[in-house]
Amino acid sequence: MKTEQEGIVIEVIGHIAKVKISRHSECKNCGACPGGDQAIVLEAQNLIGAKLGQRVFIEIKTTNVLKAAFVVYIIPLIAIFLGAICGGWLARKNIQLVQVLQIAGGIIAFVIAVLFIKFFDKSTNNNKKIQPTIKRIL
Protein backbone atom coordinates (compact mmCIF):
# COMPACT_ATOMS: atom_id res chain seq x y z
CA MET A 1 0.00 0.00 0.00
CA LYS A 2 1.21 3.49 -0.84
CA THR A 3 0.33 6.96 0.37
CA GLU A 4 0.76 10.15 -1.61
CA GLN A 5 1.40 13.50 0.04
CA GLU A 6 1.55 16.93 -1.53
CA GLY A 7 4.48 19.17 -0.69
CA ILE A 8 6.84 21.91 -1.84
CA VAL A 9 10.47 21.32 -2.78
CA ILE A 10 12.65 23.47 -0.50
CA GLU A 11 16.09 22.12 -1.46
CA VAL A 12 17.58 19.96 -4.21
CA ILE A 13 20.92 18.15 -3.91
CA GLY A 14 21.57 15.84 -6.84
CA HIS A 15 18.81 13.24 -7.02
CA ILE A 16 17.58 13.99 -3.50
CA ALA A 17 15.07 16.74 -2.73
CA LYS A 18 13.92 18.04 0.63
CA VAL A 19 10.15 18.37 0.50
CA LYS A 20 8.09 20.27 3.06
CA ILE A 21 4.72 18.59 3.58
CA SER A 22 1.89 19.37 5.95
CA ARG A 23 0.76 16.56 8.17
CA HIS A 24 -2.43 14.82 7.11
CA SER A 25 -5.60 14.62 9.19
CA GLU A 26 -4.60 11.42 11.03
CA CYS A 27 -1.43 13.12 12.32
CA LYS A 28 -3.33 16.20 13.45
CA ASN A 29 -5.88 14.15 15.40
CA CYS A 30 -3.50 11.61 16.92
CA GLY A 31 -1.57 13.76 19.39
CA ALA A 32 1.02 11.02 19.99
CA CYS A 33 3.90 13.25 18.98
CA PRO A 34 4.45 16.98 19.50
CA GLY A 35 3.83 19.32 16.61
CA GLY A 36 0.88 17.49 15.08
CA ASP A 37 -0.17 20.63 13.20
CA GLN A 38 3.29 21.58 11.97
CA ALA A 39 4.75 20.76 8.58
CA ILE A 40 7.56 18.24 8.31
CA VAL A 41 10.50 18.02 5.92
CA LEU A 42 11.27 14.72 4.19
CA GLU A 43 14.16 13.73 1.98
CA ALA A 44 12.75 12.14 -1.17
CA GLN A 45 14.25 10.66 -4.31
CA ASN A 46 13.99 13.23 -7.09
CA LEU A 47 14.14 11.03 -10.18
CA ILE A 48 11.83 13.29 -12.22
CA GLY A 49 13.92 16.44 -11.79
CA ALA A 50 11.70 18.60 -9.60
CA LYS A 51 13.14 22.05 -8.95
CA LEU A 52 13.21 24.38 -5.96
CA GLY A 53 9.78 25.84 -5.15
CA GLN A 54 7.74 23.38 -7.22
CA ARG A 55 4.69 21.64 -5.75
CA VAL A 56 5.03 17.88 -5.99
CA PHE A 57 3.37 14.64 -4.97
CA ILE A 58 5.60 12.26 -3.05
CA GLU A 59 4.88 8.59 -2.53
CA ILE A 60 5.45 6.96 0.85
CA LYS A 61 5.10 3.19 1.12
CA THR A 62 2.81 2.37 4.04
CA THR A 63 4.49 -0.99 4.70
CA ASN A 64 7.71 0.86 5.48
CA VAL A 65 5.92 3.04 8.01
CA LEU A 66 4.46 -0.05 9.69
CA LYS A 67 7.85 -1.77 9.82
CA ALA A 68 9.41 1.32 11.37
CA ALA A 69 6.62 1.58 13.94
CA PHE A 70 7.13 -2.08 14.85
CA VAL A 71 10.86 -1.59 15.31
CA VAL A 72 10.48 1.59 17.37
CA TYR A 73 7.57 0.54 19.62
CA ILE A 74 7.33 -3.25 19.81
CA ILE A 75 10.96 -4.40 19.83
CA PRO A 76 11.84 -2.42 23.00
CA LEU A 77 8.80 -3.90 24.79
CA ILE A 78 9.77 -7.42 23.78
CA ALA A 79 13.37 -6.74 24.83
CA ILE A 80 12.31 -5.52 28.29
CA PHE A 81 10.13 -8.58 28.77
CA LEU A 82 12.85 -11.01 27.65
CA GLY A 83 15.47 -9.18 29.71
CA ALA A 84 13.31 -9.50 32.82
CA ILE A 85 12.82 -13.22 32.15
CA CYS A 86 16.58 -13.71 31.71
CA GLY A 87 17.26 -11.76 34.90
CA GLY A 88 14.80 -13.95 36.79
CA TRP A 89 16.42 -17.06 35.34
CA LEU A 90 19.86 -15.87 36.48
CA ALA A 91 18.53 -15.32 40.00
CA ARG A 92 16.80 -18.70 40.29
CA LYS A 93 19.18 -19.86 43.06
CA ASN A 94 19.07 -16.63 45.06
CA ILE A 95 15.45 -15.67 45.74
CA GLN A 96 16.43 -12.34 47.33
CA LEU A 97 17.95 -11.03 44.07
CA VAL A 98 15.10 -12.00 41.73
CA GLN A 99 13.53 -8.54 41.42
CA VAL A 100 16.87 -6.75 41.23
CA LEU A 101 18.14 -9.00 38.45
CA GLN A 102 14.81 -8.85 36.61
CA ILE A 103 14.93 -5.06 36.63
CA ALA A 104 18.60 -5.03 35.63
CA GLY A 105 17.93 -7.54 32.84
CA GLY A 106 15.05 -5.44 31.55
CA ILE A 107 17.14 -2.26 31.58
CA ILE A 108 20.10 -3.91 29.85
CA ALA A 109 17.84 -5.44 27.20
CA PHE A 110 16.14 -2.07 26.66
CA VAL A 111 19.50 -0.34 26.13
CA ILE A 112 20.49 -3.04 23.63
CA ALA A 113 17.14 -2.55 21.83
CA VAL A 114 17.73 1.23 21.62
CA LEU A 115 21.19 0.63 20.15
CA PHE A 116 19.62 -1.75 17.63
CA ILE A 117 17.06 0.91 16.69
CA LYS A 118 19.83 3.47 16.15
CA PHE A 119 21.66 1.01 13.89
CA PHE A 120 18.40 0.20 12.07
CA ASP A 121 17.72 3.91 11.56
CA LYS A 122 21.17 4.55 10.08
CA SER A 123 20.94 1.54 7.78
CA THR A 124 17.48 2.49 6.49
CA ASN A 125 18.41 6.11 5.80
CA ASN A 126 20.63 4.95 2.93
CA ASN A 127 18.15 2.40 1.55
CA LYS A 128 16.62 3.74 -1.67
CA LYS A 129 13.78 1.18 -1.60
CA ILE A 130 12.18 2.68 1.48
CA GLN A 131 12.91 6.34 0.85
CA PRO A 132 9.95 8.49 -0.25
CA THR A 133 9.90 9.23 -3.99
CA ILE A 134 8.68 12.28 -5.90
CA LYS A 135 6.13 10.89 -8.36
CA ARG A 136 4.86 13.97 -10.18
CA ILE A 137 5.11 17.74 -10.36
CA LEU A 138 1.91 19.76 -9.98
Rosetta constraint file for C-alpha pairs under 8 A:
AtomPair CA 1 CA 61 HARMONIC 6.12 0.50
AtomPair CA 1 CA 62 HARMONIC 5.46 0.50
AtomPair CA 1 CA 63 HARMONIC 6.57 0.50
AtomPair CA 2 CA 59 HARMONIC 6.51 0.50
AtomPair CA 2 CA 60 HARMONIC 5.74 0.50
AtomPair CA 2 CA 61 HARMONIC 4.37 0.50
AtomPair CA 2 CA 62 HARMONIC 5.26 0.50
AtomPair CA 2 CA 63 HARMONIC 7.84 0.50
AtomPair CA 3 CA 59 HARMONIC 5.64 0.50
AtomPair CA 3 CA 60 HARMONIC 5.14 0.50
AtomPair CA 3 CA 61 HARMONIC 6.12 0.50
AtomPair CA 3 CA 62 HARMONIC 6.38 0.50
AtomPair CA 4 CA 57 HARMONIC 6.18 0.50
AtomPair CA 4 CA 58 HARMONIC 5.47 0.50
AtomPair CA 4 CA 59 HARMONIC 4.51 0.50
AtomPair CA 4 CA 60 HARMONIC 6.19 0.50
AtomPair CA 5 CA 21 HARMONIC 7.03 0.50
AtomPair CA 5 CA 57 HARMONIC 5.50 0.50
AtomPair CA 5 CA 58 HARMONIC 5.35 0.50
AtomPair CA 5 CA 59 HARMONIC 6.55 0.50
AtomPair CA 5 CA 60 HARMONIC 7.73 0.50
AtomPair CA 6 CA 21 HARMONIC 6.23 0.50
AtomPair CA 6 CA 22 HARMONIC 7.87 0.50
AtomPair CA 6 CA 55 HARMONIC 7.07 0.50
AtomPair CA 6 CA 56 HARMONIC 5.74 0.50
AtomPair CA 6 CA 57 HARMONIC 4.52 0.50
AtomPair CA 6 CA 58 HARMONIC 6.36 0.50
AtomPair CA 7 CA 19 HARMONIC 5.84 0.50
AtomPair CA 7 CA 20 HARMONIC 5.31 0.50
AtomPair CA 7 CA 21 HARMONIC 4.32 0.50
AtomPair CA 7 CA 22 HARMONIC 7.13 0.50
AtomPair CA 7 CA 55 HARMONIC 5.64 0.50
AtomPair CA 7 CA 56 HARMONIC 5.48 0.50
AtomPair CA 7 CA 57 HARMONIC 6.33 0.50
AtomPair CA 7 CA 58 HARMONIC 7.38 0.50
AtomPair CA 8 CA 19 HARMONIC 5.38 0.50
AtomPair CA 8 CA 20 HARMONIC 5.31 0.50
AtomPair CA 8 CA 21 HARMONIC 6.70 0.50
AtomPair CA 8 CA 52 HARMONIC 7.98 0.50
AtomPair CA 8 CA 53 HARMONIC 5.92 0.50
AtomPair CA 8 CA 54 HARMONIC 5.64 0.50
AtomPair CA 8 CA 55 HARMONIC 4.48 0.50
AtomPair CA 8 CA 56 HARMONIC 6.06 0.50
AtomPair CA 9 CA 17 HARMONIC 6.50 0.50
AtomPair CA 9 CA 18 HARMONIC 5.86 0.50
AtomPair CA 9 CA 19 HARMONIC 4.42 0.50
AtomPair CA 9 CA 20 HARMONIC 6.39 0.50
AtomPair CA 9 CA 50 HARMONIC 7.44 0.50
AtomPair CA 9 CA 51 HARMONIC 6.77 0.50
AtomPair CA 9 CA 52 HARMONIC 5.20 0.50
AtomPair CA 9 CA 53 HARMONIC 5.15 0.50
AtomPair CA 9 CA 54 HARMONIC 5.60 0.50
AtomPair CA 9 CA 55 HARMONIC 6.51 0.50
AtomPair CA 9 CA 56 HARMONIC 7.19 0.50
AtomPair CA 10 CA 17 HARMONIC 7.49 0.50
AtomPair CA 10 CA 18 HARMONIC 5.69 0.50
AtomPair CA 10 CA 19 HARMONIC 5.76 0.50
AtomPair CA 10 CA 20 HARMONIC 6.61 0.50
AtomPair CA 10 CA 52 HARMONIC 5.57 0.50
AtomPair CA 10 CA 53 HARMONIC 5.95 0.50
AtomPair CA 11 CA 17 HARMONIC 5.63 0.50
AtomPair CA 11 CA 18 HARMONIC 5.08 0.50
AtomPair CA 11 CA 19 HARMONIC 7.29 0.50
AtomPair CA 11 CA 52 HARMONIC 5.80 0.50
AtomPair CA 12 CA 16 HARMONIC 6.02 0.50
AtomPair CA 12 CA 17 HARMONIC 4.35 0.50
AtomPair CA 12 CA 18 HARMONIC 6.37 0.50
AtomPair CA 12 CA 51 HARMONIC 6.82 0.50
AtomPair CA 12 CA 52 HARMONIC 6.46 0.50
AtomPair CA 13 CA 17 HARMONIC 6.14 0.50
AtomPair CA 15 CA 45 HARMONIC 5.90 0.50
AtomPair CA 15 CA 46 HARMONIC 4.82 0.50
AtomPair CA 15 CA 47 HARMONIC 6.05 0.50
AtomPair CA 15 CA 49 HARMONIC 7.54 0.50
AtomPair CA 16 CA 43 HARMONIC 6.46 0.50
AtomPair CA 16 CA 44 HARMONIC 5.67 0.50
AtomPair CA 16 CA 45 HARMONIC 4.77 0.50
AtomPair CA 16 CA 46 HARMONIC 5.13 0.50
AtomPair CA 17 CA 43 HARMONIC 5.66 0.50
AtomPair CA 17 CA 44 HARMONIC 5.38 0.50
AtomPair CA 17 CA 45 HARMONIC 6.33 0.50
AtomPair CA 17 CA 46 HARMONIC 5.70 0.50
AtomPair CA 17 CA 50 HARMONIC 7.88 0.50
AtomPair CA 18 CA 41 HARMONIC 6.30 0.50
AtomPair CA 18 CA 42 HARMONIC 5.55 0.50
AtomPair CA 18 CA 43 HARMONIC 4.52 0.50
AtomPair CA 18 CA 44 HARMONIC 6.28 0.50
AtomPair CA 19 CA 41 HARMONIC 5.45 0.50
AtomPair CA 19 CA 42 HARMONIC 5.32 0.50
AtomPair CA 19 CA 43 HARMONIC 6.31 0.50
AtomPair CA 19 CA 44 HARMONIC 6.96 0.50
AtomPair CA 20 CA 39 HARMONIC 6.47 0.50
AtomPair CA 20 CA 40 HARMONIC 5.66 0.50
AtomPair CA 20 CA 41 HARMONIC 4.37 0.50
AtomPair CA 20 CA 42 HARMONIC 6.50 0.50
AtomPair CA 21 CA 39 HARMONIC 5.45 0.50
AtomPair CA 21 CA 40 HARMONIC 5.53 0.50
AtomPair CA 21 CA 41 HARMONIC 6.26 0.50
AtomPair CA 21 CA 42 HARMONIC 7.63 0.50
AtomPair CA 22 CA 37 HARMONIC 7.65 0.50
AtomPair CA 22 CA 38 HARMONIC 6.56 0.50
AtomPair CA 22 CA 39 HARMONIC 4.13 0.50
AtomPair CA 22 CA 40 HARMONIC 6.24 0.50
AtomPair CA 23 CA 27 HARMONIC 5.82 0.50
AtomPair CA 23 CA 28 HARMONIC 6.69 0.50
AtomPair CA 23 CA 36 HARMONIC 6.97 0.50
AtomPair CA 23 CA 37 HARMONIC 6.54 0.50
AtomPair CA 23 CA 38 HARMONIC 6.78 0.50
AtomPair CA 23 CA 39 HARMONIC 5.81 0.50
AtomPair CA 23 CA 40 HARMONIC 7.01 0.50
AtomPair CA 24 CA 28 HARMONIC 6.55 0.50
AtomPair CA 25 CA 29 HARMONIC 6.23 0.50
AtomPair CA 26 CA 30 HARMONIC 5.99 0.50
AtomPair CA 27 CA 31 HARMONIC 7.10 0.50
AtomPair CA 27 CA 36 HARMONIC 5.66 0.50
AtomPair CA 27 CA 37 HARMONIC 7.66 0.50
AtomPair CA 28 CA 36 HARMONIC 4.70 0.50
AtomPair CA 28 CA 37 HARMONIC 5.45 0.50
AtomPair CA 29 CA 36 HARMONIC 7.55 0.50
AtomPair CA 30 CA 36 HARMONIC 7.56 0.50
AtomPair CA 31 CA 36 HARMONIC 6.21 0.50
AtomPair CA 42 CA 132 HARMONIC 7.76 0.50
AtomPair CA 43 CA 131 HARMONIC 7.57 0.50
AtomPair CA 43 CA 132 HARMONIC 7.08 0.50
AtomPair CA 44 CA 58 HARMONIC 7.39 0.50
AtomPair CA 44 CA 131 HARMONIC 6.14 0.50
AtomPair CA 44 CA 132 HARMONIC 4.69 0.50
AtomPair CA 44 CA 133 HARMONIC 4.95 0.50
AtomPair CA 44 CA 134 HARMONIC 6.24 0.50
AtomPair CA 45 CA 128 HARMONIC 7.77 0.50
AtomPair CA 45 CA 131 HARMONIC 6.86 0.50
AtomPair CA 45 CA 132 HARMONIC 6.30 0.50
AtomPair CA 45 CA 133 HARMONIC 4.59 0.50
AtomPair CA 45 CA 134 HARMONIC 6.02 0.50
AtomPair CA 46 CA 50 HARMONIC 6.36 0.50
AtomPair CA 46 CA 133 HARMONIC 6.51 0.50
AtomPair CA 46 CA 134 HARMONIC 5.52 0.50
AtomPair CA 47 CA 133 HARMONIC 7.72 0.50
AtomPair CA 47 CA 134 HARMONIC 7.05 0.50
AtomPair CA 48 CA 134 HARMONIC 7.13 0.50
AtomPair CA 48 CA 135 HARMONIC 7.29 0.50
AtomPair CA 48 CA 136 HARMONIC 7.29 0.50
AtomPair CA 50 CA 54 HARMONIC 6.65 0.50
AtomPair CA 50 CA 56 HARMONIC 7.62 0.50
AtomPair CA 50 CA 134 HARMONIC 7.92 0.50
AtomPair CA 50 CA 137 HARMONIC 6.70 0.50
AtomPair CA 54 CA 137 HARMONIC 6.97 0.50
AtomPair CA 54 CA 138 HARMONIC 7.39 0.50
AtomPair CA 55 CA 137 HARMONIC 6.05 0.50
AtomPair CA 55 CA 138 HARMONIC 5.39 0.50
AtomPair CA 56 CA 134 HARMONIC 6.68 0.50
AtomPair CA 56 CA 135 HARMONIC 7.46 0.50
AtomPair CA 56 CA 136 HARMONIC 5.73 0.50
AtomPair CA 56 CA 137 HARMONIC 4.37 0.50
AtomPair CA 56 CA 138 HARMONIC 5.40 0.50
AtomPair CA 57 CA 134 HARMONIC 5.88 0.50
AtomPair CA 57 CA 135 HARMONIC 5.76 0.50
AtomPair CA 57 CA 136 HARMONIC 5.46 0.50
AtomPair CA 57 CA 137 HARMONIC 6.46 0.50
AtomPair CA 57 CA 138 HARMONIC 7.32 0.50
AtomPair CA 58 CA 132 HARMONIC 6.40 0.50
AtomPair CA 58 CA 133 HARMONIC 5.35 0.50
AtomPair CA 58 CA 134 HARMONIC 4.20 0.50
AtomPair CA 58 CA 135 HARMONIC 5.52 0.50
AtomPair CA 58 CA 136 HARMONIC 7.38 0.50
AtomPair CA 59 CA 132 HARMONIC 5.55 0.50
AtomPair CA 59 CA 133 HARMONIC 5.26 0.50
AtomPair CA 59 CA 134 HARMONIC 6.28 0.50
AtomPair CA 59 CA 135 HARMONIC 6.39 0.50
AtomPair CA 60 CA 64 HARMONIC 7.98 0.50
AtomPair CA 60 CA 130 HARMONIC 8.00 0.50
AtomPair CA 60 CA 131 HARMONIC 7.48 0.50
AtomPair CA 60 CA 132 HARMONIC 4.87 0.50
AtomPair CA 60 CA 133 HARMONIC 6.95 0.50
AtomPair CA 61 CA 65 HARMONIC 6.94 0.50
AtomPair CA 61 CA 130 HARMONIC 7.11 0.50
AtomPair CA 61 CA 132 HARMONIC 7.31 0.50
AtomPair CA 62 CA 66 HARMONIC 6.36 0.50
AtomPair CA 63 CA 67 HARMONIC 6.18 0.50
AtomPair CA 64 CA 68 HARMONIC 6.15 0.50
AtomPair CA 64 CA 130 HARMONIC 6.26 0.50
AtomPair CA 65 CA 69 HARMONIC 6.15 0.50
AtomPair CA 66 CA 70 HARMONIC 6.16 0.50
AtomPair CA 67 CA 71 HARMONIC 6.26 0.50
AtomPair CA 68 CA 72 HARMONIC 6.10 0.50
AtomPair CA 69 CA 73 HARMONIC 5.85 0.50
AtomPair CA 69 CA 74 HARMONIC 7.63 0.50
AtomPair CA 70 CA 74 HARMONIC 5.10 0.50
AtomPair CA 70 CA 75 HARMONIC 6.70 0.50
AtomPair CA 71 CA 75 HARMONIC 5.33 0.50
AtomPair CA 71 CA 76 HARMONIC 7.80 0.50
AtomPair CA 71 CA 117 HARMONIC 6.83 0.50
AtomPair CA 72 CA 76 HARMONIC 7.04 0.50
AtomPair CA 72 CA 117 HARMONIC 6.65 0.50
AtomPair CA 73 CA 77 HARMONIC 6.92 0.50
AtomPair CA 74 CA 78 HARMONIC 6.25 0.50
AtomPair CA 75 CA 79 HARMONIC 6.02 0.50
AtomPair CA 75 CA 113 HARMONIC 6.76 0.50
AtomPair CA 76 CA 80 HARMONIC 6.14 0.50
AtomPair CA 76 CA 109 HARMONIC 7.92 0.50
AtomPair CA 76 CA 110 HARMONIC 5.66 0.50
AtomPair CA 76 CA 113 HARMONIC 5.44 0.50
AtomPair CA 76 CA 114 HARMONIC 7.06 0.50
AtomPair CA 77 CA 81 HARMONIC 6.29 0.50
AtomPair CA 77 CA 110 HARMONIC 7.79 0.50
AtomPair CA 78 CA 82 HARMONIC 6.11 0.50
AtomPair CA 79 CA 83 HARMONIC 5.85 0.50
AtomPair CA 79 CA 106 HARMONIC 7.04 0.50
AtomPair CA 79 CA 109 HARMONIC 5.22 0.50
AtomPair CA 79 CA 110 HARMONIC 5.73 0.50
AtomPair CA 79 CA 113 HARMONIC 6.39 0.50
AtomPair CA 80 CA 84 HARMONIC 6.11 0.50
AtomPair CA 80 CA 105 HARMONIC 7.51 0.50
AtomPair CA 80 CA 106 HARMONIC 4.25 0.50
AtomPair CA 80 CA 107 HARMONIC 6.69 0.50
AtomPair CA 80 CA 109 HARMONIC 5.63 0.50
AtomPair CA 80 CA 110 HARMONIC 5.40 0.50
AtomPair CA 81 CA 85 HARMONIC 6.34 0.50
AtomPair CA 81 CA 106 HARMONIC 6.47 0.50
AtomPair CA 82 CA 86 HARMONIC 6.14 0.50
AtomPair CA 82 CA 106 HARMONIC 7.15 0.50
AtomPair CA 82 CA 109 HARMONIC 7.50 0.50
AtomPair CA 83 CA 87 HARMONIC 6.07 0.50
AtomPair CA 83 CA 102 HARMONIC 6.93 0.50
AtomPair CA 83 CA 104 HARMONIC 7.88 0.50
AtomPair CA 83 CA 105 HARMONIC 4.31 0.50
AtomPair CA 83 CA 106 HARMONIC 4.19 0.50
AtomPair CA 83 CA 107 HARMONIC 7.36 0.50
AtomPair CA 83 CA 108 HARMONIC 7.02 0.50
AtomPair CA 83 CA 109 HARMONIC 5.09 0.50
AtomPair CA 83 CA 110 HARMONIC 7.77 0.50
AtomPair CA 84 CA 88 HARMONIC 6.15 0.50
AtomPair CA 84 CA 101 HARMONIC 7.43 0.50
AtomPair CA 84 CA 102 HARMONIC 4.12 0.50
AtomPair CA 84 CA 103 HARMONIC 6.07 0.50
AtomPair CA 84 CA 104 HARMONIC 7.47 0.50
AtomPair CA 84 CA 105 HARMONIC 5.02 0.50
AtomPair CA 84 CA 106 HARMONIC 4.60 0.50
AtomPair CA 85 CA 89 HARMONIC 6.15 0.50
AtomPair CA 85 CA 102 HARMONIC 6.54 0.50
AtomPair CA 85 CA 105 HARMONIC 7.67 0.50
AtomPair CA 86 CA 90 HARMONIC 6.18 0.50
AtomPair CA 86 CA 102 HARMONIC 7.12 0.50
AtomPair CA 86 CA 105 HARMONIC 6.42 0.50
AtomPair CA 87 CA 91 HARMONIC 6.35 0.50
AtomPair CA 87 CA 98 HARMONIC 7.16 0.50
AtomPair CA 87 CA 101 HARMONIC 4.57 0.50
AtomPair CA 87 CA 102 HARMONIC 4.16 0.50
AtomPair CA 87 CA 103 HARMONIC 7.30 0.50
AtomPair CA 87 CA 104 HARMONIC 6.90 0.50
AtomPair CA 87 CA 105 HARMONIC 4.75 0.50
AtomPair CA 87 CA 106 HARMONIC 7.49 0.50
AtomPair CA 88 CA 92 HARMONIC 6.23 0.50
AtomPair CA 88 CA 98 HARMONIC 5.32 0.50
AtomPair CA 88 CA 99 HARMONIC 7.23 0.50
AtomPair CA 88 CA 101 HARMONIC 6.20 0.50
AtomPair CA 88 CA 102 HARMONIC 5.10 0.50
AtomPair CA 90 CA 101 HARMONIC 7.34 0.50
AtomPair CA 91 CA 95 HARMONIC 6.53 0.50
AtomPair CA 91 CA 97 HARMONIC 5.94 0.50
AtomPair CA 91 CA 98 HARMONIC 5.08 0.50
AtomPair CA 91 CA 101 HARMONIC 6.51 0.50
AtomPair CA 92 CA 98 HARMONIC 7.06 0.50
AtomPair CA 94 CA 98 HARMONIC 6.94 0.50
AtomPair CA 97 CA 101 HARMONIC 5.98 0.50
AtomPair CA 98 CA 102 HARMONIC 6.02 0.50
AtomPair CA 99 CA 103 HARMONIC 6.09 0.50
AtomPair CA 100 CA 104 HARMONIC 6.11 0.50
AtomPair CA 101 CA 105 HARMONIC 5.80 0.50
AtomPair CA 102 CA 106 HARMONIC 6.11 0.50
AtomPair CA 103 CA 107 HARMONIC 6.18 0.50
AtomPair CA 104 CA 108 HARMONIC 6.07 0.50
AtomPair CA 105 CA 109 HARMONIC 6.02 0.50
AtomPair CA 106 CA 110 HARMONIC 6.03 0.50
AtomPair CA 107 CA 111 HARMONIC 6.24 0.50
AtomPair CA 108 CA 112 HARMONIC 6.30 0.50
AtomPair CA 109 CA 113 HARMONIC 6.14 0.50
AtomPair CA 110 CA 114 HARMONIC 6.23 0.50
AtomPair CA 111 CA 115 HARMONIC 6.29 0.50
AtomPair CA 112 CA 116 HARMONIC 6.19 0.50
AtomPair CA 113 CA 117 HARMONIC 6.19 0.50
AtomPair CA 114 CA 118 HARMONIC 6.28 0.50
AtomPair CA 115 CA 119 HARMONIC 6.29 0.50
AtomPair CA 116 CA 120 HARMONIC 6.02 0.50
AtomPair CA 117 CA 121 HARMONIC 5.98 0.50
AtomPair CA 118 CA 122 HARMONIC 6.31 0.50
AtomPair CA 119 CA 123 HARMONIC 6.18 0.50
AtomPair CA 120 CA 124 HARMONIC 6.10 0.50
AtomPair CA 121 CA 125 HARMONIC 6.20 0.50
AtomPair CA 122 CA 126 HARMONIC 7.18 0.50
AtomPair CA 123 CA 127 HARMONIC 6.88 0.50
AtomPair CA 124 CA 130 HARMONIC 7.29 0.50
AtomPair CA 125 CA 131 HARMONIC 7.41 0.50
AtomPair CA 127 CA 131 HARMONIC 6.60 0.50
